[in-house]
Structures are given as C-alpha cells and as structure tokens.
C-alpha cells in the first residue's frame, strides 16, 4: 500500500477503525441533546425570511414602538348568508371582549365591524406570539376557536389575515423534521435494498447518514444560539433531505469502489484503503463543490436564502466526514459477509463492462455525435417549458396544496369587506408630517381608507386599507404608488410596508438574487472542475451540460406544475433554489464520472476511458440519483406549494441529470471529442491507442472520430 496515504488508511486500519468508531459514538452522544433543540432555535419571524435592506423590513423594525414586533394580527370573520341577526351581533360582541381578555392579546381588540351588506362581522385581534414566534400560533388560533364555538347556529366562523395564515403555515410545518426524517429514511432504505440486493448492507450507509444528520443538527443549533446564524423551518427541513440524499450518494460511490477493490485485494483493510485513496478525492471534490455552491447563497439579500447557505454547508461537510470515516470503519469491521448474498471474493471476475451501462456505452460509441446532438436538442425543447413558469410569487390561497381555514376566511372577507381589510398597508413617517403623509396616502389610487395616525417617539404610524386583495398584483401596484407619493412629502422620511409590501419586496429581492448568485455559482463550479480535471475545455463543456440540464428540469417542472398539479404560480426563490441544488449536487455526478474517465484515460486513452468510466460509474450514479431524487421528492408530500415545487423540480432534475445528461450526453461528448477534452493539459497530447473504442460490432466506426 505504498502509494496509499496515511489519511486514507486511518478509518480502515486494524486498530484505528475502532478508534474512529469510538470517536463517532462520543460525537453522537454529545449531539443528541442539541439536535433535539434545533426546532426551538428556529427563527420563523417575518424578518428572518425577508430581504434585510428592504423598505418593508425597515418598517417592521420601526413599528416596534407602536406594537410588539412579535404581534401578528388575526382577522376573525363571521358570516350568515341570510344576514347577521341581533343575536349574532350580541354573541360576537361577547366574543370580542373574551378575545381581549386572553393573556396573549396586549392591545385592544377592534370590532365587531359589520359589513355593508349586513351579512358578515369582522373582529381584529392583535395576537402577541411572544418568543415562540409562529410555532405557537396554532395554539393561539385554537384559543380563539374555543371562544367562538359558543355562537348561534348557522353563523360560520373563520380565522384569516396574517395571524390565520401563519397559524395554518405552522400547522403545515408541524412535525416536519420527524416526517422528513422518516420519509427520507424510508426512501433510502428501499433504494439501497434494490441497489445492493443485500438484507444487511443498506444498514451501514443509513446508520452513517442518520448519525451525520444528528451531528449536523447539533452543530447548526450551536451556530444558531451562539453565532447568530438564522435557521428557519425551510432551512431545517432542507437540511434533513440534503444530509440523507448527499450523504447516501457519497456512500454509494465509496461502496462501489470498495467492492471493486475487494476483488483485487485479499485483505479487506487494504481494499478499503485503496478505495478511499482512489474514490476519496472525487468524493471530497464533490462535497467541496456543493459546500462552495451553498455558501454562494451568503450573497443573497433574502435573509431566508442567506441563512440556508451555512446550514446546508454544515450538513454537507458533516455528511462528507461521516462517509469518509465512519462508513469505512463500519464496512471493514463487518467484513465481506455484509455484502451477502453477492459477496465480492478475492480474484473473482469483474463484470463491469458487461453491465447495463457498459452495453449502453458501446451503443453510444457507434454514433456519439448523433447521440449528443439529439440529446441536446431534446433537452433544449424541454427547457422551453420555462416560458410557462410564473415565478412572481404565490398568493395566500395559492400557497397551500389544500384549502385551509385561512383561505376560506379570506374569501369571506373579500366577499363582504374591502378586499384588503385586515392586512393594511403600513406607513411610518416623522410625526410632524403625519397629516401630509395621511393626505397623500388617502388620495392614492387603490387605497380605500386611511386611519388616524398614531404617534410615539417622534414617529407616526399610519394604516391604509387596500381596495384590492392584499396579495394581488393590483395591491402591489398600489404599494408602489403609495411609496412614490409618501417619499415625496418634504421632511417626512416616510416608508411604506405591511403584508403586501413584504410580498413585493420579497419578489424583487429574489429576482435580484438570481442575477447575482447564479453566475457566481457557475464560476465557482467552473474553477473547481478546472483544478480537479487539470483542463479548461472539459469544465466549460460540463458546466454547459449542467445549465442545459437545469433548464430542461425547470421547463418540465413548470409544465407539471401548471397542467398536472394545477399550481397557479411559483415562489420567486424557486429558480434559484433549483439551480443551486441541481448545479451543486448535479456536478457531483460529473465529478464521479469524469474523475474516473480521467484516471482511465492515462492508461487506455480518452475514448476507451470514457467507456470504462460510464460502465464503472453508470450504475452507482443512477442509484445515487434515485436516492437524491427520492429524498427531495419527500418535500412534495408537504401541504405547502413552495416546498412541493422545490421537491418536484429537484427530483425531476436529478433524474434527468443522472440518467440522460451525465451518463448519455457527457459520455457521447467524451467519445466524440476524445483527448482534446483535456486541453491544455499534457493528457490532451496523448493519442488514443488503436482501436480507439472496442465495439461489439468490429466493422463499426466511430462517428465524429
């Protein structure tokens, strides 16, 4: 093992393997407590999701002296189709007094407010969620429902507005960590059983991934509580999927190479050392690329997007560490029997080149140019589906896959009250100009009314009722008009915020983030590939295939969203998240394949190396893609459209990437371009031996050679 470094041999030494296992046992024992507290450390307040420098964020901070920053208004609406009766009016008035007596209601309850048509009553309850954030809003909503249960027969009741939607969102995310963990584990178990066809082997990658997840959650918890890292339900949920998916991918690559080496080495410790020495650099490069891609999210202006970067990076680093230390130790401790019934014995034949992907590679080699041109055209056509993607934000009713109570309540409010009632446009200005600001607001198209200003600490707080639904495009246009007129009030230093402004600022910040982060991620990936492959041409070509794969995935997903699932639109952050996940994770498969091709090309030439590479890695890349796609597809089971769309798009993209792009398109390009792929390295000067590609049909020649 002279060429094998000490680092590669550490997890698989006859003594050191036990030390590695002991260290991980200590690590998991220390992680259980902090990992269990991660949900409580999440920051799901509005500011944690918003663009940090947006005007709506500044308004949220400025209004803290008028009301608690933890206060979330709930709109309670009562309806009777035949008209509100005196008994209804009396009952709801009693409810309003009871709402005001609740411990979590610090300010006055407003209402009951009758509708002009006399068929509905509205009560505005300012709920103080306290330090619990939106996690406690489900309980607060239950308190309100408990009071409203005592009402006249035939009088319907719904909770909507910011408080109602937040409560329904909290319910949708309730238990997300456990649900995603068990679902992702189930997916991984099934795919590993199908891949390894062993009743035992699947346990080792699963145990390693589970331990990595607990350790990652513990580290993220410590960073959230001691380093001010923003963690919310979105990043915590994606962490679970990412660690299981990416960690299992790395496990599949390592086990596949270990199986090869077991046929070449009698000592399993030596076999694992060589497997780590040869597969380790590709795994490390893959993980490093994902980490670098995720850290690019730190450039985002959206707080929620920026917080996801370090959380995901921590998860990948620990998954990488577990799969390169803990998993090798477990494998050599268990021995060859763990592969039963398909034990790789020393000196046994390697059937790699006669595998399914070996045969596919030889078919591609007959007409490589025709293969990659046809594949490129088909992917380009699929990418045209992006033209149907409406990533301009989701309205409240479009945000859930079902119809929660808050959506029903919003419809009732829109039917009987000004469409924007209960979700006002908020303006904060200098107190001495409050009158002028109010006049300017009231005269703006789209504003139904403006309440009297409240003043405190030299500031004025004004609420304007929107004439259109708060989440509509018309309401967003009104926000822009109001901002123009209040900004023009001399000496007012006025800023406009509120729910609609938050939606608008989020949409614009996400669009800006796309323009900044996507090019940066591509540049980072390009540089990593250039260093790894010692080439300039190959990285450019591979990045181009990644972009094509992303476009096709997003295009097909857009068609699925619109025509199969009936989703009305998409969250503005969807293209960015899908791009980062598909590029950062999809480049893994490029690295798995191309490092093997590069290795084999040194001995056999590029075209022969391409066939060996696809035969050796095609199966493991497909299995890895199925695992990653399956774990991300778990997100599609959530009742939140934004999560479901991320899960579906990434799952579809990963399948497309592994089955079509990586194994067919890239292999065809390798075969057609040959040694020139490695320009300007010395390998580009190494001519392929004759015959360049062994085909089943000797009379065939290579197209484009």
HELIX and SHEET records of a PDB file:
HELIX    1   1 UNK A    6  UNK A   10  1                                   5    
HELIX    2   2 UNK A   16  UNK A   36  1                                  21    
HELIX    3   3 UNK A   38  UNK A   41  1                                   4    
HELIX    4   4 UNK A   46  UNK A   49  1                                   4    
HELIX    5   5 UNK A   55  UNK A   62  1                                   8    
HELIX    6   6 UNK A   63  UNK A   65  5                                   3    
HELIX    7   7 UNK A   86  UNK A  100  1                                  15    
HELIX    8   8 UNK A  130  UNK A  136  5                                   7    
HELIX    9   9 UNK A  137  UNK A  148  1                                  12    
HELIX   10  10 UNK A  161  UNK A  173  1                                  13    
HELIX   11  11 UNK A  176  UNK A  196  1                                  21    
HELIX   12  12 UNK A  202  UNK A  226  1                                  25    
HELIX   13  13 UNK A  233  UNK A  262  1                                  30    
HELIX   14  14 UNK A  268  UNK A  295  1                                  28    
HELIX   15  15 UNK A  296  UNK A  299  5                                   4    
HELIX   16  16 UNK A  303  UNK A  321  1                                  19    
HELIX   17  17 UNK A  322  UNK A  326  3                                   5    
HELIX   18  18 UNK A  327  UNK A  334  1                                   8    
HELIX   19  19 UNK A  336  UNK A  339  5                                   4    
HELIX   20  20 UNK A  352  UNK A  354  5                                   3    
HELIX   21  21 UNK A  356  UNK A  366  1                                  11    
HELIX   22  22 UNK A  368  UNK A  383  1                                  16    
HELIX   23  23 UNK A  384  UNK A  388  5                                   5    
HELIX   24  24 UNK A  396  UNK A  398  5                                   3    
HELIX   25  25 UNK A  405  UNK A  416  1                                  12    
HELIX   26  26 UNK A  431  UNK A  433  5                                   3    
HELIX   27  27 UNK A  434  UNK A  442  1                                   9    
HELIX   28  28 UNK A  473  UNK A  487  1                                  15    
HELIX   29  29 UNK A  499  UNK A  533  1                                  35    
HELIX   30  30 UNK A  537  UNK A  559  1                                  23    
HELIX   31  31 UNK A  560  UNK A  564  3                                   5    
HELIX   32  32 UNK A  574  UNK A  604  1                                  31    
HELIX   33  33 UNK A  606  UNK A  633  1                                  28    
HELIX   34  34 UNK A  634  UNK A  637  5                                   4    
HELIX   35  35 UNK A  641  UNK A  656  1                                  16    
HELIX   36  36 UNK A  657  UNK A  666  3                                  10    
HELIX   37  37 UNK A  667  UNK A  673  1                                   7    
HELIX   38  38 UNK A  674  UNK A  678  5                                   5    
HELIX   39  39 UNK A  682  UNK A  685  5                                   4    
SHEET    1   A 4 UNK A 110  UNK A 114  0                                        
SHEET    2   A 4 UNK A 120  UNK A 128 -1                                        
SHEET    3   A 4 UNK A  71  UNK A  79 -1                                        
SHEET    4   A 4 UNK A 156  UNK A 160 -1                                        
SHEET    1   B 4 UNK A 447  UNK A 450  0                                        
SHEET    2   B 4 UNK A 459  UNK A 466 -1                                        
SHEET    3   B 4 UNK A 425  UNK A 430 -1                                        
SHEET    4   B 4 UNK A 495  UNK A 498 -1                                        
SHEET    1   C 3 UNK A 447  UNK A 450  0                                        
SHEET    2   C 3 UNK A 459  UNK A 466 -1                                        
SHEET    3   C 3 UNK A 454  UNK A 456 -1                                        
END                                                                             
